[in-house]
C-alpha cells in the first residue's frame, strides 16, 4: 500500500489509526449511553415536569449541529493551549465532545421503553412489594430495555467513528503524529492529484468498511433481539 506523506508504512499506520478511531467511538458511546440512560430512566419513570424538562433539553441539544459546536470548541482550545498541547488531549477531548453531543438519542430511546415497561404487572408487583424507585428502575425496568439500547449502541459507534473522522479531516481532531483514519485522509488529501492517491484512498476505503461492518452488526442485533420478526 506504499507509504504516507511522512514516510510511514501506510498499512501499519491504518491499523494503528483504526485502533484510535474505534477507541474514541466506543468510549464516546459509553459516555453518551451513561448520560442518556440515566436521563431516560428518570424522565420516563417519574414523568410530569421532570420528563418535560429533560425532553426539552434534548430538543435544544438536537437543534444544534454537534459538529459545528465541536469545531468551535476545538478551534478555541487549539488557539488557547496551542496545537502541540492539543494533540496530547485530543483523544479525551473528542470522547467528551462526541459523547456530550449525542446523548439525546439514548434518552429518547430509553424513555420510550420505560413508558411501556412501567405499566406492566411486574413493575406493579415490585411497587406492592415495597421496593423503592431506584431499585425498580435499575433492577427491574432497565434490564428489559436493553435490546433497543444494544442496537442503538452499535449504530452510535459508527456515528462516533464518522464524527471523529470528520473532525480530524478538518484538522480539528487527531493530529498527524497520532494518526486516526480521519487524520490520515486529511494528510493525504493535498497529494491526491499529484500521484500519491493511495494515502487518502486506502484509509477512506477502510473507514467505509469499518462503518459498514458496525452498521451490519447493528442490523443483525436488531433482528436477533426482536422476537416479532420470528414467526411461530
N, C-alpha and C positions, 0 to 999 in steps of 0.2 A: 504493500500500500504506500510505500515511499515514506518521506519524512515531512514534518510540518515546517512552518516558517522559521522555527528556532533550531532546526536540525534534529529534532527528536523523532524516534520511530513512531509513525502515526498509529499503528495498531496498538502498541503498548500504551500510548497516550490516550487513545479512545477507550481502552479498557479501564484505565485509571480514571478518566473523566466520567465514564458511565457510573463508576462506583460513587463518585461525588454527587452526581445528579440523583441517583437513587437514594443516597443518604439524605440529601436535602428534601426530596419528595416524601420519603417515609416519615421523617421527624416532623416536617411541616404538617402532614396529615394527622399525626398523633396529637400535635398541639391543637389543631382546629377541631379534631374529634373530642378532645377533652373539654374544650370550651363549649362546643355545640351540644354535646350530650348532657352536660350539667344544665345548661340554659334550657334545652328542650325538655328535659325531665321536669324541672321546676315549673316551667310555663305550662306544660301540658297537664301536670298533676294538680296544681293549685288553681290554674285558670284565673279568671277575673282580671283585675287591674295589673297584676304581675304578668299575666300572659300578654296583655295588650302592650305593656311597657317593653317587654323583651322582643315581641314581634315587630314593634315599631322601630326598635333598634336595628333589627335585622333588615327591615325595609330601607332604613337610612344607609346601612352598610352596603346593601346591594345596589343602591342608587349611584354609588361612586365606582369608578373603574379602579380596581385594586392595582392594576399595572401603572396607572397614572400616579397613584399615591406612592407606590413603591419607587417609581422613577424619581419623584420629587424628593422623597426621604433619602434615597441613595445619593442623589446629586448633592444635596445639602450636607450629608455626612461625609462624602468624599472631599468636599471643599473645606469642611471644618477640621478633619483629622488628617487629611492627606491620602493620596491613593495607596501609598505603601502600607500605612496602618490599616486602611480599609480592607486591604487584602487579607490581613490577619483575622479579621472578624467577619469576613464575607459569608462564611457558611452559617454561623448562628444568626447573622443579620437576615439572610434570605429565609431561613427557617421561621423566624419570628414574623417577618413581614408577610410571607405567604400564609402562615398559619393564622395570624390575626385577621387576614383579609377574607378568608373563606369559611369561617365558622357558621354563617347563616344557613348553608346547605344542610349541615348536620342538625342544627337547631330545629329547622322546619321538618326534617325527616323524622327526628326523634319525637317531636311534639305531636305529629300526626299519628304515630304509632302509639304514643301514650294515651292520647284521647280515645283511641279504640280499645286499648287494653284495660284502662282503669274502670270501664263499665262492666267488665267480666266478673264472673262469680268468684274466681279465686282471689281477686282483689277485695271484694266484699267480705269474703271469709277471713282474709288477713286483717281487715279493719275490725271485724267482730272479735277476732282473737286478741285484739289489743295491741297489735304491732303499730309502732309509730310510723309517720310518713316517710322518714328517711329509709327505714328498713324496707318498707313496701316498694319504694321507688327503686332502690338499688338491688334488693334481693329477689324481688318478685316480678316487677314490671320490666326492668332493663333487660334481663336475660331473654324475655320474649320479644324484645325489639331488636335483637342482634342481627337478624337476617338482612333487613334493609341497610343496617349500618355497615355490615361487611361488604355488601355490594357497592355502596356509596364510597367506601374507603378505597377500593381498587380504582374506581373512576377518578377519585380525587388525587390519588398518587400520580396518575397520568397527567392530570391537570397541573399538579405542582411541578412535575418534571418539565412540562412545557413552559410554565411560568418562569422557572429558573433559567431555561434556555433562552427565553425572550429577553429577560433582564441582562443575562450575560452577553447575548448578541449585541445589545445596545451599549455594552461597555459599563453597565451599572451593576453587574453581578460578580461572578468569579473572575479573578484576574488571570492573565495568561500564565503566570507562574504556578497557578493551581488550576489546571485545566478541567473544565466540565465540557459537556457536549456543546453547550451554547457558546462558551468562550472559544472552543476550537473552530466552530463555524465562523465566528466573528474574526478570529485571527487569520483565517484563510480567505475571507471574502474579498479582500483587496487584491488577491492574486488570482482570482478565478478566471479573469480574462487575459492573464499573462502566461497561461500554460500550466500553472500549478492548480488545476481544478480539483484534484483529489483531496486537498487539505480541507475544503468545505464540503465536497460531495459525500465522502465516506462518513464523517460524523453526522451529517444530515440524514443519510440513509439509516444509520444506526439509531438515531433519535426517533425516526418514524417507526422502525421495527420495535423499539422498546415501548413506545406509547401504544402501538397496535397490540402488542402482546399483553400489556396490562389491561387494556380495554376488553380484549377477548377473555381474559381471566375474569373480569367483572361480569361479562355476559354469561360465562359458564357458572359462576356462583349464583347469579340471579336465577338461572334455570334450575339449578340443583336445589336451592333453598326455597323455591316457590312451589308448594305442593299442588297448586291449582293447575299447573302445567301438565300434571300427570293424570291420565285417565284411569279410572278404577277398572 
